Every structure is written in structure tokens, then in C-alpha cells.
Amino acid sequence: MKAVLVVWLDAWQEQNEVTTADAEAHRGYETHSVGYLVSDTEAGVTLAMDGFPSHPNHYKTHAFIPAGMLVEIIPLRTGPGLDDDA
């Protein structure tokens, strides 16, 4: 399981007043998240912060990013992944 950088557009909110023109100009907030790519399906991706080499396929501290928010998934080549031999 390799580490990746996921570029995605996050939703956001404010409490200030908004006009229709302002609302029509709204865009997602570009966000970069780094983690282990646990799952990549047509629904979206699941990233985990922690993985356990002694317990394959077990992860914690995970996030789901819906497919419609994804911009790019970039593999990180910094060292061995969880399933790799050292």
C-alpha cells in the first residue's frame, strides 16, 4: 500500500451574508491530503493516516473523499509501502 498525495476540492461554509452573484462564483477549496490509499472506487477514495505492517489490511485515522471532489492522485515515492519488502 503506497502513500499518495490526493488533490481535491473541499466544501466550505461561512456565516457572512452572500449575494446571488457571490454564490455563483463559489468554487471548492483546493486541499492536499497525504496518506495510504486504502480504496479507490467510482464512489471515491479512502485514505488512512496509519497502517500496520504486522496486521495487513488494517488501517486507522481514515478519510473518505467523494469522486466528484477529486482532482488528482499522485503516488509518493519516498520509500517502501506497507505491502513491500524492505
N, C-alpha and C positions, 0 to 999 in steps of 0.2 A: 504494500500500500504506500504509494508515493505521496509526498507532500505537494500541494498545489497552492497557487495564488488564484483566487476567484475574484474577478472584477464584476461588479453587479450594481444595479440601480436600486437603492433603498427608498422606501416610502418615508415620509416625514410629516410633521404637523406643527402648526403654530397657533397661538391664541390671538394674534393680531387680526384686525379686520382685513377683508380681501374683496377686491372688485372682480367682476367677471373677466376683465382684461388681464388682471394679475393671475387669476386662476388658469386661464388658457395658456399662460406662459410657463406654468409649473412643469418641472421635469424631475425625474428621480435623482437622488443624491448619490453620486458615484462613490462606491465603497470598495475597499480592498480587504479581503479576508484570506488568511493563511491557515491551512490545516490539512489533515489527511482526508482524501476523497474517499468516503465510505461508500457512497452510492451516487450514480449519475443515470437518471431515468428521464423519460419525457416529461414527468411532473416537475423535476428539479434535481438539485444536488444536495447531499448531506455531507457536511464537513465535520470532522471531530478534532478537538484540540489534543486529546490524549489517546494513545494506542498502547497495547500491551503485547510485546513480542512473545511472552510466555503464555498468553491467552489469545490465540489468533481469532480474529473476527469479533473482538470485544473492544469497545471504544467508550469514552465519556466526554462530557462537555461538547455537545454537538449542536449544530445549527442546520436548519433547512432553508434553502434559497429557492423559491419557485422559478421554473424555467423562463417565464416571461420577464424576469428581472435580470437574468444572466446576460453578461456582455462577452466574457472571455474566461476560459480556464487555462492557466499557464502552469505546466509542470515545473517544479523546483528541483534542481539537480545539485543538491548540497551534500548528499551522502546516501547511504543505503536506506531503503524504505523498510517498513515493518516485515514484509514477506521476503526480503532479500537476504542472501548470505552476506556476512560482513565482508 
